Amino acid sequence: MGFLTISCKKATYLLSKKEAGSIRFWERWQLRSHLTICSLCRLFEQQTQWIGKQARFLHRDDVLPEKTRQEIIDKLHQINN
């Protein structure tokens, strides 16, 4: 395989990595090149983006209770001392 030619397995890995926000410059180029020729990976990309949006939407209003927050802070202080 050439520099820009990657397998579908690697493309799906890079798409998941991209959704997490940690894709490198050359990985982005490899992925872009692969997506121009692979309709199944483009579909996977759409599905991954949709799932990511739904996950962010579900938890956007979640708030850690103050008591739990304080317990975590106290435990961190104990560990650091």
Backbone as a chain_set.jsonl record, in Angstrom:
{"seq": "MGFLTISCKKATYLLSKKEAGSIRFWERWQLRSHLTICSLCRLFEQQTQWIGKQARFLHRDDVLPEKTRQEIIDKLHQINN", "coords": {"N": [[0.838, -1.189, 0.0], [0.439, 2.251, -0.726], [1.505, 5.521, 0.445], [-0.798, 7.171, 0.668], [-2.768, 5.297, 0.419], [-4.909, 3.407, 2.26], [-6.314, 0.767, 4.28], [-9.771, -0.273, 4.711], [-10.174, -0.986, 7.332], [-8.182, 0.484, 8.697], [-9.087, 3.014, 7.976], [-11.598, 3.18, 9.277], [-10.708, 3.106, 11.891], [-9.263, 5.529, 11.956], [-11.366, 7.299, 11.502], [-12.848, 7.014, 13.849], [-10.944, 7.917, 15.637], [-10.719, 10.518, 14.722], [-13.239, 11.505, 15.409], [-12.925, 11.588, 18.118], [-11.213, 13.655, 18.216], [-8.444, 13.665, 17.819], [-6.712, 13.444, 15.522], [-3.96, 13.189, 13.321], [-2.064, 15.293, 11.037], [-1.066, 13.938, 8.644], [-2.561, 11.62, 8.821], [-5.097, 12.589, 8.449], [-4.932, 13.304, 5.738], [-4.511, 10.783, 4.556], [-6.914, 9.562, 5.257], [-8.803, 11.239, 4.0], [-8.137, 10.757, 1.321], [-8.797, 8.03, 1.126], [-11.55, 8.111, 1.654], [-12.547, 9.332, -0.622], [-12.762, 7.311, -2.45], [-14.163, 5.211, -1.276], [-17.279, 4.256, -0.588], [-18.547, 2.888, 1.492], [-17.018, 3.442, 3.763], [-17.444, 6.176, 3.87], [-20.127, 6.165, 4.566], [-19.894, 4.965, 7.083], [-18.539, 7.05, 8.341], [-20.53, 9.053, 8.395], [-22.388, 7.787, 10.071], [-20.892, 7.551, 12.426], [-20.475, 10.25, 13.063], [-23.138, 11.002, 13.531], [-23.8, 9.409, 15.758], [-21.98, 10.47, 17.605], [-22.949, 13.118, 17.833], [-25.482, 12.618, 18.96], [-24.74, 11.461, 21.393], [-23.408, 13.605, 22.633], [-25.55, 15.364, 22.843], [-27.276, 14.011, 24.585], [-25.982, 14.185, 27.049], [-25.612, 16.836, 27.622], [-26.758, 18.445, 29.591], [-26.038, 17.325, 31.962], [-25.074, 17.409, 35.326], [-22.726, 17.349, 37.88], [-23.494, 16.399, 41.129], [-23.206, 18.641, 43.912], [-22.318, 17.629, 46.385], [-21.03, 15.216, 45.655], [-19.064, 16.263, 44.006], [-17.545, 17.715, 45.862], [-16.647, 15.618, 47.474], [-14.935, 14.284, 45.713], [-12.985, 16.253, 45.309], [-11.999, 16.442, 47.937], [-10.885, 13.853, 48.256], [-8.888, 13.925, 46.307], [-7.25, 15.888, 47.414], [-6.42, 14.505, 49.698], [-4.905, 12.47, 48.539], [-2.844, 13.929, 47.379], [-1.536, 14.946, 49.548]], "CA": [[0.0, 0.0, 0.0], [1.167, 3.503, -0.785], [1.353, 6.442, 1.57], [-2.178, 7.635, 0.788], [-3.684, 4.176, 0.321], [-5.079, 2.699, 3.528], [-7.397, -0.212, 4.274], [-11.01, 0.158, 5.362], [-9.966, -1.17, 8.768], [-7.445, 1.657, 9.186], [-9.944, 4.187, 7.776], [-12.593, 3.247, 10.353], [-9.954, 3.482, 13.086], [-8.979, 6.964, 11.873], [-12.632, 8.025, 11.658], [-13.149, 7.022, 15.282], [-9.942, 8.8, 16.239], [-11.101, 11.877, 14.32], [-14.403, 11.88, 16.22], [-12.388, 11.9, 19.444], [-10.507, 14.924, 18.073], [-6.989, 13.54, 17.928], [-6.163, 12.916, 14.269], [-2.77, 13.92, 12.873], [-2.143, 15.877, 9.697], [-0.917, 12.946, 7.569], [-3.687, 10.689, 8.93], [-6.229, 13.275, 7.818], [-4.75, 13.177, 4.29], [-4.761, 9.385, 4.202], [-8.347, 9.328, 5.397], [-9.485, 11.971, 2.931], [-7.88, 10.019, 0.088], [-9.577, 6.788, 1.164], [-12.988, 8.41, 1.599], [-12.941, 9.702, -1.989], [-13.022, 6.117, -3.26], [-14.863, 4.157, -0.536], [-18.602, 4.706, -0.15], [-18.89, 2.27, 2.776], [-16.357, 4.205, 4.824], [-18.155, 7.461, 3.968], [-21.331, 5.863, 5.338], [-19.431, 4.79, 8.458], [-18.238, 8.39, 8.851], [-21.812, 9.698, 8.694], [-22.962, 7.13, 11.243], [-20.063, 7.912, 13.575], [-20.786, 11.64, 13.393], [-24.492, 11.036, 14.089], [-23.728, 8.842, 17.11], [-21.288, 11.46, 18.427], [-23.882, 14.223, 18.109], [-26.508, 12.142, 19.881], [-24.115, 11.276, 22.707], [-23.191, 14.938, 23.219], [-26.86, 15.932, 23.141], [-27.838, 13.331, 25.747], [-25.302, 14.532, 28.293], [-25.251, 18.258, 27.67], [-27.266, 19.084, 30.803], [-25.626, 16.58, 33.144], [-24.334, 18.194, 36.306], [-22.267, 16.566, 39.014], [-24.024, 16.963, 42.383], [-22.198, 19.373, 44.683], [-21.758, 16.737, 47.409], [-20.105, 14.314, 44.968], [-17.949, 17.096, 43.558], [-16.714, 18.022, 47.023], [-15.999, 14.368, 47.889], [-13.829, 14.053, 44.777], [-11.947, 17.242, 45.633], [-11.392, 16.037, 49.21], [-10.049, 12.664, 48.028], [-7.702, 14.372, 45.571], [-6.378, 16.57, 48.376], [-5.827, 13.462, 50.542], [-3.893, 11.769, 47.747], [-1.719, 14.835, 47.135], [-0.861, 15.31, 50.811]], "C": [[0.879, 1.246, 0.0], [0.879, 4.376, 0.422], [-0.098, 6.875, 1.766], [-3.199, 6.503, 0.746], [-3.731, 3.437, 1.653], [-6.256, 1.74, 3.396], [-8.647, 0.382, 4.93], [-10.88, 0.033, 6.881], [-9.243, 0.039, 9.363], [-8.305, 2.915, 9.048], [-10.979, 4.301, 8.892], [-11.927, 3.599, 11.679], [-9.701, 4.991, 13.096], [-10.248, 7.798, 12.021], [-13.027, 8.103, 13.129], [-12.199, 7.954, 16.024], [-10.268, 10.263, 15.934], [-12.277, 12.371, 15.159], [-13.97, 12.242, 17.641], [-11.559, 13.182, 19.421], [-9.0, 14.831, 18.118], [-6.354, 12.936, 16.672], [-5.012, 13.809, 13.805], [-2.929, 14.371, 11.423], [-2.077, 14.821, 8.603], [-2.032, 11.894, 7.621], [-4.928, 11.284, 8.269], [-6.143, 13.161, 6.3], [-5.01, 11.755, 3.818], [-6.259, 9.087, 4.223], [-9.127, 10.003, 4.281], [-9.334, 11.244, 1.597], [-8.728, 8.751, 0.028], [-11.072, 7.069, 0.991], [-13.449, 8.824, 0.201], [-13.284, 8.478, -2.829], [-13.887, 5.067, -2.564], [-16.193, 4.655, 0.037], [-18.996, 4.099, 1.196], [-18.236, 3.005, 3.944], [-16.971, 5.597, 4.969], [-19.441, 7.275, 4.776], [-20.976, 5.68, 6.813], [-19.131, 6.142, 9.101], [-19.522, 9.118, 9.243], [-22.435, 9.105, 9.954], [-22.205, 7.501, 12.511], [-20.347, 9.345, 14.02], [-22.159, 11.745, 14.043], [-24.485, 10.52, 15.524], [-23.044, 9.83, 18.056], [-22.179, 12.63, 18.799], [-24.924, 13.811, 19.132], [-25.944, 11.975, 21.287], [-23.879, 12.62, 23.389], [-24.517, 15.57, 23.627], [-27.437, 15.315, 24.414], [-27.25, 13.825, 27.055], [-25.001, 16.019, 28.435], [-25.701, 18.948, 28.953], [-26.87, 18.349, 32.08], [-24.769, 17.459, 34.04], [-23.962, 17.271, 37.459], [-22.829, 17.197, 40.285], [-22.896, 17.57, 43.22], [-21.533, 18.486, 45.73], [-20.716, 15.8, 46.788], [-18.864, 15.073, 44.518], [-16.991, 17.371, 44.715], [-15.987, 16.778, 47.521], [-14.792, 14.06, 46.995], [-12.668, 14.993, 45.083], [-11.228, 16.856, 46.921], [-10.459, 14.839, 49.032], [-8.776, 13.027, 47.266], [-6.722, 15.088, 46.495], [-5.691, 15.557, 49.288], [-4.694, 12.75, 49.809], [-2.646, 12.633, 47.592], [-0.967, 15.209, 48.404], [-0.198, 14.148, 51.449]], "O": [[1.926, 1.284, 0.645], [0.104, 4.009, 1.304], [-0.579, 6.941, 2.898], [-4.379, 6.73, 1.014], [-2.721, 2.908, 2.117], [-7.091, 1.888, 2.504], [-8.581, 1.404, 5.614], [-11.418, 0.854, 7.624], [-9.642, 0.556, 10.406], [-8.257, 3.79, 9.912], [-11.217, 5.396, 9.403], [-12.509, 4.309, 12.499], [-9.898, 5.653, 14.116], [-10.212, 8.884, 12.601], [-13.488, 9.144, 13.596], [-12.606, 8.687, 16.926], [-10.109, 11.135, 16.789], [-12.303, 13.53, 15.572], [-14.578, 13.098, 18.284], [-11.237, 13.735, 20.472], [-8.332, 15.819, 18.426], [-5.543, 12.015, 16.768], [-5.09, 15.035, 13.891], [-3.799, 13.898, 10.692], [-2.935, 14.797, 7.721], [-2.407, 11.338, 6.589], [-5.703, 10.581, 7.62], [-7.158, 12.947, 5.637], [-5.659, 11.547, 2.793], [-6.792, 8.444, 3.319], [-10.016, 9.395, 3.684], [-10.294, 11.132, 0.834], [-9.31, 8.439, -1.011], [-11.768, 6.352, 0.271], [-14.628, 8.679, -0.124], [-14.016, 8.588, -3.813], [-14.31, 4.111, -3.213], [-16.217, 5.387, 1.026], [-19.712, 4.737, 1.967], [-18.851, 3.166, 4.999], [-17.015, 6.14, 6.073], [-19.8, 8.136, 5.579], [-21.679, 6.182, 7.69], [-19.436, 6.353, 10.275], [-19.587, 9.733, 10.308], [-22.948, 9.835, 10.803], [-22.814, 7.737, 13.554], [-20.447, 9.62, 15.216], [-22.332, 12.496, 15.002], [-25.095, 11.125, 16.406], [-23.487, 10.004, 19.191], [-22.17, 13.085, 19.942], [-25.218, 14.56, 20.063], [-26.608, 12.316, 22.266], [-24.121, 12.76, 24.588], [-24.59, 16.242, 24.656], [-28.023, 16.023, 25.233], [-27.949, 13.879, 28.067], [-24.208, 16.41, 29.292], [-25.093, 19.935, 29.366], [-27.319, 18.713, 33.166], [-23.865, 18.156, 33.58], [-24.793, 16.506, 37.949], [-22.664, 18.397, 40.502], [-21.773, 17.065, 43.227], [-20.323, 18.575, 45.943], [-19.635, 15.619, 47.348], [-17.744, 14.575, 44.64], [-15.774, 17.27, 44.561], [-14.834, 16.865, 47.945], [-13.749, 13.624, 47.483], [-11.51, 14.576, 45.111], [-10.002, 16.928, 46.999], [-9.365, 14.815, 49.596], [-7.706, 12.491, 47.554], [-5.509, 14.916, 46.374], [-4.517, 15.719, 49.62], [-3.649, 12.465, 50.394], [-1.524, 12.131, 47.663], [0.14, 15.742, 48.327], [0.409, 14.289, 52.511]]}, "num_chains": 1, "name": "protein.A"}
